[in-house]
Amino acid sequence: MIKIIIISILNCLSLELPTSLNSRKYKWQVHSFNDIRELNQIIRKGTKYYKIDLYYVPQENCYTKEKKAYLDQRGCFLLTHDQPIQINNYFTIFDYMNEVINNEKYIKKHNITFSLFLCFKNTPNDICEEDKNNWISLVNDLYIYLTNTIKENKLKIEIIYDGDKKICIRKFWPLWNYTWIRNRDPNEAFYSNDKELYYYKFNVFNDKYTDLKNDSLLNYGKFINQSKPLQIWEPNDQILINFCQNIFQSVPHKFGYSFAINMDTSMFQVFSGNISLENINQNIIDDNFFFMNNSAFEIIGNEVYLFNNFYKCLKIFQLNYNNTLSFIKDIYLDNIPNGILKDLLIIKNLSDNYYLMLTNEKGFFCEYNLNIKNKLIEDYYCKNFNEIMIPINKSLNYNLVSISLLNSHYLYIAYTSLEKKK
């Protein structure tokens, strides 16, 4: 069954093709989705990979709904990517797992297996000192809690450790595998599974998208043989996503690829669909609507006049000091012959009158008397070029305007030679 997953604003329709959740070639990781209120819909959108941020704070900064967290002198972990602020009550990993359990029926009905990446933030620098091990002690308790919760509820969840991996802590938490990021983690672990240095625990490729090309030239080191997707993080638009997809495809990987994203998961499927072939993307409005129909414009002082061919509308904008535009007014024009607009010209004669000239691909010319002060059209004149071919007269007191015709000739028009039609 084919279903519509998203209609993008104005111009894009995406259809999702029947694809097994576990067989997708291009997967995604929801990146720093720390608000558990989003979890319900994220699960139902087919997400397999989740990353949450566990920000360590001392006891006095445990701004959480769980009052018991205040009682722990070791501190706590808050679900936030950035430094916590006191006015917020943050969720915790316990809130998160409770919400997972609330979705247990759906998860089991659809046989969903997923990976939960724990990204530890604000880790103390002295965690290797034995007399300052509050952080390690908290993670030990978290390890026991997650192991027991997953087992008791018969959930298919793999925990991935993503954070500081000093050698002093690698002996802990044996069920947790590690991510690997170039220049943050040991570069030797890109190839090596050394047991003494615990390099074998680094088995989830998770590099920056800017390093992907170099990684592919190295055939992804040992990770090409791992039974996990190769993952990169944070390409943030369709061009970058498609660029990374093409690099991924240059080195086939049986277990596919994953993108750590900050966008909506359905939007990622739209952006990746033309290469993944798991969606069909189709523009429902021709590109000419956006490009040819809006390409004709003039700037007069600090105002921009843009003509939209589709709506036969002259749009007027204020050009601000910081080069942004503020909308002023739409003026809808009458009796413009059909055809794609070729030129829009606004000229000012010596009497301070403004004229709007439009030409189109079918050889029609229209002239409008434009009242700049009141933003109004006062009268107009439209005819075929063949009816207005006139000699050039440079002695007239009007600006001369050149208009490119279909056969690339140029016509100079003196306005006083045109009969105005009321």
Secondary structure, DSSP 8 states (H G I E B T S, - for coil): --EEEEEETTTEEEEE----GGG-SEEEEEES---GGGHHHHHHTT--EEEEEEEEE-GGG--BS-GGGGG-TT-EEEE-SS---TT--B--HHHHHHHHHHTHHHHHHTT--EEEEEEEES--TTTTSTT--HHHHHHHHHHHHHHHHHHHTT--EEEEEES---GGGTTS-TT-EEEE-TTTS-GGGGT---TTTTGGGEEEEEEEGGGHHHHHHTTTGGGGGSSS-EEEE---SHHHHHHHHHHHHHS--TT-EEEEESS-HHHHHHHHHHHH-SEEEEESS-GGGTTGGG-EEEEETTEEEEEETTTTEEEEEEE-TTS-EEEEEEEE-S---SS-EEEEEEEE-TTS-EEEEEEETTSEEEEEEEETTTTEEEEEEEEEGGG------TTSSS--EEEE-TTS-EEEE-GGGS----
